[in-house]
């Protein structure tokens, strides 16, 4: 596993951790930072070798969390649900990437 792959996975792990911390009441600036990190992670998965449907889901997530044109859903409880779903999607995507990288290393 190369340094770039490790960095990407650490970045995704950071996004998952931030999403879970976002389930608590945090200052508004925290959620802006959360949007930036989460959007980058989701956009990264859009360019990975996943099925089209999975990349489409990651794209929708990136649009939802984008900090440039924020989507306001209103109640924080709704965002908490999306944070859990997004953290789970990133976790599954990260595990899939690790599996693909290990499978690739075995072939080489």
SEKOL-265190 format. One record per atom (N, C-alpha, C): residue in three letters; x, y, z. Coordinates in steps of 0.02 Angstrom, whole numbers, plus 50000, padded with zeros to 5 digits. Example, Ala and Ser with C-alpha at 12.3 -4.5 7.8 and 13.67 -1.06 7.14 Angstrom:
<rotis>
ALA506604971650390/ALA506154977550390/ALA506604983550390/SER506424988850354/SER506844994750357/SER506455000250394/
</rotis>
This chain:
<rotis>
UNK500434994250000/UNK500005000050000/UNK500455006150000/UNK500355010549952/UNK500775016449944/UNK500595021949994/UNK501025026849997/UNK500935032450044/UNK500295036350027/UNK500145037149963/UNK499545040749943/UNK498915036949964/UNK498925030349957/UNK498355026349978/UNK498255026750054/UNK498795026450091/UNK498755026950164/UNK498475033750184/UNK498735039150153/UNK498485045850169/UNK497735046350155/UNK497515043750099/UNK496805044050081/UNK496375040350132/UNK496625034550154/UNK496245030750203/UNK496245034150271/UNK496805037150291/UNK496825040950354/UNK496355046950350/UNK496335050250292/UNK495895055950282/UNK495165053750289/UNK495005047950260/UNK494325045350264/UNK494155043450336/UNK494635040450371/UNK494535038750442/UNK494415045050483/UNK494765050350467/UNK494665056650502/UNK493965059350489/UNK493725058750427/UNK493045060950410/UNK492535056950450/UNK492635050350456/UNK492175046150494/UNK492165048450567/UNK492745049550596/UNK492795051850666/UNK492445058550675/UNK492565063250629/UNK492245069750633/UNK491485069250627/UNK491245064850583/UNK490525063850576/UNK490225061250641/UNK490565056750675/UNK490305054050737/UNK490335059250793/UNK490855063350794/UNK490885068750843/UNK490335073850829/UNK490165074650766/UNK489625079150746/UNK488945077150770/UNK488885071250799/UNK488245069150828/UNK488095072950892/UNK488615075750923/UNK488525079850983/UNK488395087050963/UNK488255091151012/UNK488165098350998/UNK488845101650995/UNK489015104050936/UNK489665107350924/UNK489535114450899/UNK490045118750902/UNK489965125450874/UNK489865125150798/UNK489575130350771/UNK489415130550699/UNK490045129750656/UNK490605132550677/UNK491225132050639/UNK491455124850631/UNK491305120750681/UNK491485113650677/UNK491125110350619/UNK490485111950611/UNK490105108750557/UNK490335111050488/UNK490575117150484/UNK490865119450420/UNK491495115450404/UNK491915114550454/UNK492515110350445/UNK492325103150427/UNK491815100650461/UNK491565093850447/UNK491335093250374/UNK490985098250349/UNK490755098250280/UNK491345097950231/UNK491875101750245/UNK492445101950200/UNK492785095050196/UNK492945092250254/UNK493285085750257/UNK492855080250228/UNK492205080250245/UNK491755075050220/UNK491665075450145/UNK491595081550119/UNK491515082450046/UNK492125079850009/UNK492715081350034/UNK493335078950002/UNK493355071350002/UNK493185068250058/UNK493205060950063/UNK492695057750016/UNK492095060450015/UNK491575057749971/UNK491755058649898/UNK492025064449881/UNK492225065749812/UNK492785060949791/UNK493245059449837/UNK493795054849822/UNK493505047949804/UNK492995045749840/UNK492695039249824/UNK492325039349758/UNK492105045249735/UNK491765045749670/UNK492235043749613/UNK492885044549623/UNK493375043049571/UNK493705036249579/UNK493485032449629/UNK493765025849640/UNK493415020749594/UNK493705014849592/UNK493435009549549/UNK492875005849586/UNK492315009349594/UNK491715006449625/UNK491185005749571/UNK490675001849584/UNK490115001649536/UNK489795008549529/UNK489475009749473/UNK489195016249458/UNK488705018449512/UNK488295013849536/UNK487795015649587/UNK488145018149650/UNK488675014949672/UNK489045016949732/UNK489355023849721/UNK489645025049663/UNK489935031549649/UNK489405037049648/UNK488805035249624/UNK488255040049623/UNK488045041849694/UNK488025036949739/UNK487855038249809/UNK488375042749841/UNK489025041349827/UNK489545045749854/UNK489485052849826/UNK489305053349762/UNK489215059949732/UNK488635063749765/UNK488085060249778/UNK487525063549812/UNK487735065849882/UNK488125061849916/UNK488385063849982/UNK488825069949977/UNK489265070049926/UNK489705075849917/UNK489305082149903/UNK488765081549865/UNK488335087249852/UNK487985089449916/UNK487755084749955/UNK487405086350017/UNK487855089950067/UNK488485087750073/UNK488935090650122/UNK489355096450097/UNK489305098150033/UNK489745103350005/UNK489685109850045/UNK490255113050060/UNK490235119150100/UNK490125125450058/UNK490195125049992/UNK490145130949949/UNK489415133049941/UNK488985128149926/UNK488275129349920/UNK487915124849970/UNK487935126750034/UNK487675122350086/UNK486925120950079/UNK486755114850094/UNK486055112850095/UNK485845112850168/UNK485325116650183/UNK485095117150252/UNK484475112650260/UNK484545107450299/UNK483995102750310/UNK483565104650370/UNK483785109750406/UNK483395111950463/UNK483635108850528/UNK483265104350555/UNK483385101350620/UNK484045097550623/UNK484405098050678/UNK485045094450686/UNK484935086850690/UNK484335084850711/UNK484205077550714/UNK484235074450645/UNK484015078050595/UNK484045075450526/UNK484775074750505/UNK485185079750522/UNK485895079350506/UNK486235073750543/UNK486025072350603/UNK486315066750641/UNK486195060150605/UNK485605059350578/UNK485455053250540/UNK485915052850479/UNK485985058350442/UNK486415058450384/UNK487145057350403/UNK487355059950461/UNK488045058850483/UNK488185051450495/UNK487715047950526/UNK487805040850538/UNK487815036950472/UNK487355038550428/UNK487325035150363/UNK487965036450323/UNK488195042650324/UNK488805044450287/UNK489415041150317/UNK489465040950383/UNK490025037650416/UNK490035030250398/UNK489445027050397/UNK489415020050378/UNK489615019050305/UNK489385023450261/UNK489565022850190/UNK490315023650180/UNK490615028550215/UNK491345029550210/UNK491725023550238/UNK491465020750293/UNK491785014850322/UNK491775008950274/UNK491205007750244/UNK491145002250195/UNK491595003650135/UNK491595009850111/UNK492035011650055/UNK492765010750072/UNK492955012850132/UNK493655012050154/UNK493855004850160/UNK493415000650186/UNK493554993450191/UNK493624990450122/UNK493194992550076/UNK493234990050007/UNK493904992049974/UNK494124998149987/UNK494765000449959/UNK495334996449989/UNK495324995350054/UNK495854991350086/UNK495864984250057/UNK495274981450048/UNK495224974650020/UNK495514974449949/UNK495344979449908/UNK495594979749839/UNK496354980649838/UNK496604984949883/UNK497334986149885/UNK497704979849907/UNK497444976349956/UNK497774970149979/UNK497734964849925/UNK497174964449890/UNK497104959649836/UNK497594961249780/UNK497684967649767/UNK498154969949715/UNK498874968149735/UNK499054969049799/UNK499724967349823/UNK499864959949818/UNK499364955849830/UNK499444948549826/UNK499594946549754/UNK499254949649705/UNK499364948149635/UNK500064950049612/UNK500334955449641/UNK500994957749620/UNK501504953849656/
</rotis>
